Amino acid sequence: MRFEYGGIVGLLILAADIWAILNVFQSGASNGAKVVWTLVILVLPLLGLALWFFLGPRGKGA
């Protein structure tokens, strides 16, 4: 029996992307920046998540 991890990894990435998008919309960034970050996360799920984590807006005070 062979166990595939692809589905679990995909679900984890999806959950992290949803979390990141929610945090983008809760941030204090401009609406344009929110749209750009959301598109980056949606178009490039893994890379966009990493970019947002290191470079993206933070919290309501950002």
C-alpha positions as CSV (number, residue, x, y, z in Angstrom):
1,M,0.0,0.0,0.0
2,R,1.4,3.4,-1.1
3,F,0.3,6.5,0.8
4,E,0.3,9.7,-1.2
5,Y,1.1,13.0,0.6
6,G,0.1,15.3,-2.3
7,G,-3.5,15.7,-1.2
8,I,-2.6,16.5,2.4
9,V,0.1,19.0,1.3
10,G,-2.3,20.6,-1.1
11,L,-4.9,21.0,1.6
12,L,-2.3,22.5,3.9
13,I,-1.2,25.0,1.3
14,L,-4.9,25.9,0.6
15,A,-5.5,26.5,4.3
16,A,-2.4,28.6,4.6
17,D,-3.3,30.7,1.5
18,I,-6.9,31.3,2.9
19,W,-5.3,32.4,6.2
20,A,-2.9,34.7,4.4
21,I,-5.7,36.3,2.3
22,L,-7.8,36.9,5.4
23,N,-4.8,38.6,7.1
24,V,-4.2,40.7,4.0
25,F,-7.8,42.0,4.2
26,Q,-7.5,42.7,7.9
27,S,-4.3,44.7,7.5
28,G,-4.1,48.4,7.3
29,A,-2.7,48.4,3.7
30,S,-4.4,50.3,0.9
31,N,-7.1,48.6,-1.1
32,G,-4.9,48.4,-4.1
33,A,-2.1,46.7,-2.1
34,K,-4.7,44.2,-0.8
35,V,-5.9,43.4,-4.3
36,V,-2.3,42.9,-5.5
37,W,-1.3,40.7,-2.5
38,T,-4.5,38.6,-3.0
39,L,-3.8,38.1,-6.7
40,V,-0.2,37.1,-5.9
41,I,-1.3,34.6,-3.4
42,L,-4.0,33.1,-5.6
43,V,-1.8,33.0,-8.8
44,L,1.3,31.7,-7.1
45,P,0.0,29.8,-4.1
46,L,3.3,28.6,-2.5
47,L,5.6,31.4,-3.7
48,G,2.9,34.0,-3.0
49,L,2.4,32.7,0.5
50,A,6.2,32.9,1.2
51,L,6.4,36.4,-0.3
52,W,3.5,37.6,1.7
53,F,4.9,36.0,4.9
54,F,8.2,37.9,4.5
55,L,7.2,41.1,2.7
56,G,3.4,41.5,3.1
57,P,1.3,43.8,5.3
58,R,0.8,43.0,8.9
59,G,-2.2,43.4,11.2
60,K,-4.4,46.5,11.5
61,G,-1.6,48.8,12.3
62,A,0.6,48.0,9.3
